[in-house]
Amino acid sequence: MDYKPFDFKKFTKSFNYAVSGVICLLQTEQNARVHAVVAIIVGVLAYILEVPRMEAAILFMAVIMVFAIEIINTAIEKVFDLCHPESHDMIRYVKDAMAGAVLISATIAVVVAVLIFLPHIKRLFG
């Protein structure tokens, strides 16, 4: 494998493509917008409740995990819809499995949020 020096222009293009993909996802996918709004709410709540950095980092990872899996789910669905627009049992199985992955990651994120926020909320009202 040949070593290639760092190409800032290529790196910038790749970064711009990634940002464009996230923007497109937010513009076209309702669930992605819901995840983004929840992520913002979690961030604001963590700030208001003065959640320690380590707990905030865990919250951030849980929330971003959901968003990342949603992106993967959407990408796989779009490829299947493009390559095989008619219904097929295997495609339905894969789409359902990916939706399940999003559901599981969202459930884990909610559990993490409750475990982290609950003591802070109790302290606030206790």
C-alpha positions as a Python dict, from the first residue, in 0.01 Angstrom:
ca = {
    (1, 'M'): (0, 0, 0),
    (2, 'D'): (137, 340, -98),
    (3, 'Y'): (159, 618, 154),
    (4, 'K'): (-24, 930, 47),
    (5, 'P'): (35, 1260, 225),
    (6, 'F'): (-254, 1431, 397),
    (7, 'D'): (-467, 1614, 141),
    (8, 'F'): (-650, 1898, 315),
    (9, 'K'): (-864, 1972, 8),
    (10, 'K'): (-980, 1610, -14),
    (11, 'F'): (-1043, 1604, 361),
    (12, 'T'): (-1252, 1922, 337),
    (13, 'K'): (-1457, 1776, 51),
    (14, 'S'): (-1523, 1458, 250),
    (15, 'F'): (-1626, 1663, 554),
    (16, 'N'): (-1862, 1873, 340),
    (17, 'Y'): (-2021, 1556, 195),
    (18, 'A'): (-2078, 1425, 547),
    (19, 'V'): (-2237, 1751, 664),
    (20, 'S'): (-2452, 1755, 351),
    (21, 'G'): (-2566, 1401, 428),
    (22, 'V'): (-2670, 1493, 782),
    (23, 'I'): (-2853, 1803, 657),
    (24, 'C'): (-3034, 1597, 390),
    (25, 'L'): (-3126, 1337, 650),
    (26, 'L'): (-3270, 1604, 881),
    (27, 'Q'): (-3466, 1759, 595),
    (28, 'T'): (-3619, 1433, 474),
    (29, 'E'): (-3649, 1197, 769),
    (30, 'Q'): (-3896, 1266, 1049),
    (31, 'N'): (-3736, 1021, 1292),
    (32, 'A'): (-3396, 1185, 1245),
    (33, 'R'): (-3549, 1521, 1334),
    (34, 'V'): (-3705, 1369, 1646),
    (35, 'H'): (-3368, 1224, 1748),
    (36, 'A'): (-3198, 1560, 1688),
    (37, 'V'): (-3455, 1748, 1898),
    (38, 'V'): (-3423, 1494, 2179),
    (39, 'A'): (-3043, 1526, 2162),
    (40, 'I'): (-3071, 1903, 2203),
    (41, 'I'): (-3315, 1867, 2493),
    (42, 'V'): (-3083, 1618, 2663),
    (43, 'G'): (-2789, 1855, 2619),
    (44, 'V'): (-2979, 2152, 2758),
    (45, 'L'): (-3112, 1948, 3049),
    (46, 'A'): (-2762, 1819, 3128),
    (47, 'Y'): (-2639, 2179, 3135),
    (48, 'I'): (-2926, 2306, 3351),
    (49, 'L'): (-2889, 2018, 3599),
    (50, 'E'): (-2510, 2064, 3603),
    (51, 'V'): (-2449, 1701, 3515),
    (52, 'P'): (-2080, 1614, 3572),
    (53, 'R'): (-1862, 1579, 3263),
    (54, 'M'): (-1829, 1200, 3277),
    (55, 'E'): (-2206, 1155, 3303),
    (56, 'A'): (-2259, 1412, 3026),
    (57, 'A'): (-2013, 1221, 2807),
    (58, 'I'): (-2206, 898, 2867),
    (59, 'L'): (-2532, 1076, 2781),
    (60, 'F'): (-2375, 1220, 2467),
    (61, 'M'): (-2253, 876, 2354),
    (62, 'A'): (-2596, 721, 2414),
    (63, 'V'): (-2777, 995, 2221),
    (64, 'I'): (-2528, 995, 1933),
    (65, 'M'): (-2546, 614, 1913),
    (66, 'V'): (-2920, 642, 1839),
    (67, 'F'): (-2861, 910, 1577),
    (68, 'A'): (-2580, 712, 1410),
    (69, 'I'): (-2789, 395, 1393),
    (70, 'E'): (-3079, 598, 1250),
    (71, 'I'): (-2844, 724, 976),
    (72, 'I'): (-2733, 367, 896),
    (73, 'N'): (-3094, 247, 899),
    (74, 'T'): (-3202, 522, 660),
    (75, 'A'): (-2908, 458, 425),
    (76, 'I'): (-2984, 85, 406),
    (77, 'E'): (-3355, 153, 347),
    (78, 'K'): (-3275, 398, 65),
    (79, 'V'): (-3041, 150, -106),
    (80, 'F'): (-3303, -126, -88),
    (81, 'D'): (-3576, 107, -214),
    (82, 'L'): (-3358, 206, -509),
    (83, 'C'): (-3229, -140, -602),
    (84, 'H'): (-3543, -339, -529),
    (85, 'P'): (-3852, -113, -520),
    (86, 'E'): (-4099, -401, -514),
    (87, 'S'): (-4175, -582, -190),
    (88, 'H'): (-3952, -871, -92),
    (89, 'D'): (-3954, -1079, 227),
    (90, 'M'): (-3576, -1055, 282),
    (91, 'I'): (-3575, -677, 234),
    (92, 'R'): (-3866, -642, 477),
    (93, 'Y'): (-3673, -859, 726),
    (94, 'V'): (-3359, -642, 699),
    (95, 'K'): (-3558, -318, 725),
    (96, 'D'): (-3742, -448, 1031),
    (97, 'A'): (-3417, -563, 1188),
    (98, 'M'): (-3260, -221, 1134),
    (99, 'A'): (-3567, -50, 1278),
    (100, 'G'): (-3528, -285, 1574),
    (101, 'A'): (-3167, -175, 1613),
    (102, 'V'): (-3282, 188, 1630),
    (103, 'L'): (-3550, 95, 1883),
    (104, 'I'): (-3302, -95, 2103),
    (105, 'S'): (-3048, 188, 2092),
    (106, 'A'): (-3318, 443, 2175),
    (107, 'T'): (-3437, 230, 2466),
    (108, 'I'): (-3081, 203, 2599),
    (109, 'A'): (-3041, 581, 2562),
    (110, 'V'): (-3361, 641, 2760),
    (111, 'V'): (-3243, 407, 3037),
    (112, 'V'): (-2905, 585, 3049),
    (113, 'A'): (-3079, 923, 3061),
    (114, 'V'): (-3307, 815, 3345),
    (115, 'L'): (-3016, 667, 3542),
    (116, 'I'): (-2817, 988, 3502),
    (117, 'F'): (-3090, 1250, 3529),
    (118, 'L'): (-3301, 1101, 3807),
    (119, 'P'): (-3058, 1171, 4096),
    (120, 'H'): (-3010, 1528, 3969),
    (121, 'I'): (-3384, 1583, 3941),
    (122, 'K'): (-3440, 1436, 4288),
    (123, 'R'): (-3173, 1669, 4425),
    (124, 'L'): (-3341, 1963, 4257),
    (125, 'F'): (-3683, 1888, 4406),
    (126, 'G'): (-3569, 1708, 4722),
}
